[in-house]
Amino acid sequence: MRLPHIAVAALTWIWPHAIFQFAIRSCHVVTRSARGKWSLATAKAGATRKTGTGLVTQSFVLRKEIFTLDLERVRHSTAHVMAAAVTRLFENVQLDIGPATADGFYYDFDLPHRFTPEDFSRLEAEMARLVAANLPFERVELTRAEAALALEGQRYKLERLSDIPEGEPISFYRCGDFSDLCRGPHLARTGEIPAFKLLSVAGSYYRGIETNAMLQRIYGIVAESAQALQAQLDRLEEARKRDHRKLGRELDLFSQHDEVGPGLIHWHPKGARIRTLIEDFWRREHFRGGYELLYTPHIGRALLWETSGHLGFYRESMYAPMVIDELQYFLKPMNCPFHIQVYKSQLRSYRDLPMRWAELGTVYRYEKAGVLHGLLRVRGFTQDDAHIFCTGEQIEAEVQRAIRFALFFFKAFGFTDISAYLSTRPAKAIGSEEHWTQATASLEKALKAEGLAYTVDEGAGVFYGPKVDLKVKDVIGREWQLSTIQFDFNLPERFDVTYVGEDGQAHRPYMVHRALLGSLERFFGILIEHYGGAFPLWLAPEQVRILPLTDKQIEAARQVAETLRAADLRVTVDKGTGKLGAKIRNAQLEKIPYMLILGPKEAEAGTISVRSRAGGDQGALSVEKFVQQVKTEAVPGEWLMVNG
């Protein structure tokens, strides 16, 4: 895409950026700490360069200077360079968008040629030439008419242009003979782009709408060095091996079916067993934690959703209404309005508070087909929802209790690397400043009391209340958001939720939304990837498999299985006719924690040969000793209540 001949002012360099560029290009001694900072060790440069500020840099020595690498700019700029390479190598290219992502970048194209991984080497070579040319990224602002002229023939870009509101600046970024409609920001020059790699190509509906054209999306990553790039590729390969969609098929855990619809999960027996274990643990600990459980309907009348505001603000994410007795009903996208109805079913007193109500409630949200992803993004899912109704004097203790409860759950499921994010009042918000201040202070105090490091996102809260998001890192270092503790100053007003105070007057309670795991579907997907399908013993759908050597040991194997089942262990007997090696291999592929080998010698001695998934051969044990050992291991943890 070429811009019309309009005067362009090059980007201005700021002083630290000039040093950063000079040091990298002259010395190549840049490293990055674990916190994402660049550190330049002693570096000498013998040339002179004038920056955009007019400052001249001559020979200098940099000692342990610290600079921040803006990964978003690097990724975004690399996406533009990839698009430039595509337009150079292929004809009739229609461009859409090319943003940075949390892991890298992508760009969406529409063209007659169908990309394959075999095209990547050509594209990478052309990208390398553009990087070596050290071309400047130049920002240009155009009028709407000039922009339309520059985008002539680019139908997707013209639609994107029409999305820009009147009065907002319309900017392009030019890199050599390629330019793109883009808000930016970008790097100063292509030469700043370090090591990169194109990964894959996939179909992507334009704007994520399945009735639109299918575009081709090329994904890539970028890193600060070849070594760092290889490390990132290794992590991606490990993530590929752990992909819950792949393991879900191999381990027969869940499936989806076109005949039913996308984003709707079928839990197979093994997956359903794990879900049941999670639910049973969740319910037991909630009862111990002072919660009462609710069950609420899957549908509600339009009036309910009008009162809650969902029809006004969330309608696009709700399924179409059904008409029953001339009234509209909607599948519920949230559980909150139903819990409020239970609260309002009778007069509440300050003596009743706090009230903690939890539900494993199935909700339905219309997600666009383009964003659906295995168990992680679905259309029907079960939230582990809870709502706390309390007085202003109780919120501090209740918030701390909720955060401590979340930490207990994380550790029970094997997550120990936890970070917290506190989102505060945005510019447009409802609720009094006093309530916002009190609620925010209670969240912050609770985080400190639990010893959690946290980041404050100033002004990033939703309009109806401050919140804390708790995120965990999995075994390969990826961060996942799980828990949210969210104040709500909106729904109590909309539904006129009250309690009778000590003064005999009606008061508005504080309402706190609380989800620990998010949704069972998404959490299960995260668990699969965290453990690579090798679930801890307490969650394994099949804990023990007995492997008789011959048919003569099947009866003895059956008796051992009965003993194990009586001890509440999940056990099967492999009655197949294959050799022992094949049976062991099958059990290992299915990630069974324990294999018990039963041959003539073991049957006669009343023992079993124990082989574990993790440690291999563990020798012969009596059945009673094995049961004792496994029962000790198969415990997730106990919720130690504090403050009642």
C-alpha positions, 0 to 999 in steps of 0.5 A: 500500500503506497501513500500519496505524496504528503510531507512527512515528519520523521519520528523524534528520538528521545535521549535514552532511546538513542543510547539504547539503539546505539548500544545495541547496534554497535556492541551487541551486549544486551541482556535482559533480566527476569523482570523484563529489563534490558541491561547493557554491560560496559559498551564502547562506541566510536562513532558519532550520531545526532538524534532527533533531539539535536543531541550528539552522541560520541564515544562513551562507556555505558555501565549497567544502564537499565532500559525497558524493552517495549515488547508490544512495539517490537511485536507490532512493528514485526507484524508490519514488517511481515505484512510488507514482506507478504505484499512484496512476494505475493500478488493481490493481497488484501490486508486486515489487521496485524496486532501484537499479542501476549505471546507474539504477533499475527497479521490477517491476509486475504489473497489467492495464494494459500499459505503453507509453512513452506512459505515461511522461509521465503517470508522470513528471508524477505523480513530479514532484508527489511530489518537489515535495511534499517528503514524508519517507521514514519507516522503520517496523519491524513484526512479521511478523504486522503486516507480513503484514497491511500486505501483504494482497493483495500476493502477490509482497510476501508471498513476499518477506516469507517470505524474511526470516529469523526474527529479522531486522528487518522494515522498511517505508519510507513516503512519503506514502500509499505504503509498501513492504517495504524494507531501505532506506536512503533519502533523508530526503525526496522533495525531495532527488531531482534530475532523473530520466527513465523510459527503457523498459519490458520483460518480466521473469520473477518472481525471474528464473525463466522458469516464473514470471509475467512482470512489467512492469519500468520502467527509469529514470535519475536525475542531479544536474541537468537538464544531467547528465541530458541528458549521461547520456541522450546516453551511453545513446543512444550505447550503444544505437547500439553495442549488440552485439546490434544490431550483431551482426545488422547486421554478420552476426556471430552469432545465437541460435536458439530451436530450439537454446536460449537463451544458446547462441551461433552464430558466423557466418563474420565473427564466427568469423573475428574469434574465430579472430584473437583465439584465434590471437593469444592462443595465440601470446602465451601460448607466448611468455609461457611457458605450455603449452596444455591441452585437456580434456573437456567432461564429467566424472563426478559424483565429480570435482565432488563432490571439487571441491565444485561439486556441494555449492555450485554445483549450481544453476548446473550442467546436469542430469546425464547417465547413462552406464554407470550413472554420472552425468556433468555438463557442466563449469561450470569448467576448474579440476578438469581442470587439477588432474587433469593436474597429478596425472597424475605426480609433480611436483618443485620443479624443475618449478615454476612450471607455467603451463597455459592453455586456451580451455575451453568451459564450460556454466552454467545461467543463469536466462533473465531474466539472459541478455543477448546475448553478455554473459551466456550458458549456453555460453562459452569461458573463457581459463583459466590455472592457475599452480602455484608455490612460496611463493618464486615467487608474487610474480614469478608474480603480477606476471608475470600482471598485466603480461600482462593489461595487455599484452592490454588495450592490444593490444585498445585498452583503456588506462583500467584500474583494479584492485580487491584483495579481501582475506580475509573473516570466514569463510575457509580457509587459514592466515593466513600464506598469506593474508598472503603471497598478499595482499602479493604481489598488492598489491606487483605492482599497485604495481610495475606502477604501477596505482592500486587499490582495496582491498575489505577482507574482500570476497575469496572464502573460498578466497583473495585476488584482484585484478580488473582492469577497463577503461573503454570508449570511452564510459566504461563499466567492464567487468571482464575479468581476475582473478588469484585465489589458491586454498587450497581445491582443492589441499587437496580434491584433495591437490595436492603437489610434492616439495620440495628437502627430499624432502618433499611440499609443497602448491603455491600455485595461482593462477587467471588469466583475461585476457579472461574469456570469448571470447563476453563479450569479443567483445560488449565489443569490438563495443560499444567499437569500434561494430563498426568493428574495428581493421584487425588484427581486421577480418573483411574488411580490404579490399573492391575495387570495380570500376567495371564488369564490364570491371575484374572480372578486374583486381580479381581479380588485385589480390585475389590479390596482397593475399591472398598478403600475408595480407590479408582481401579481397573483390571486389564484383562487383555491378552497382550504381553506385559510390556504392551500393557505397561506401555498402554498404562503409561500412555494413559498416564495411570499413576500406579500399575500393579503387576500380578503374576503366579509368584505374587498370587501365591505370596499374596503380594503385588509388584508396584510400578508407579508412573513417576518412579518406575518399579517399586518392588513387591508390597502387600495389598494392605501396605499399598492401600495405606501408602496410596490413601496417604498420597491421595489427599488434596489438603484441608481448609484450615478455617480462621475467624470462624 
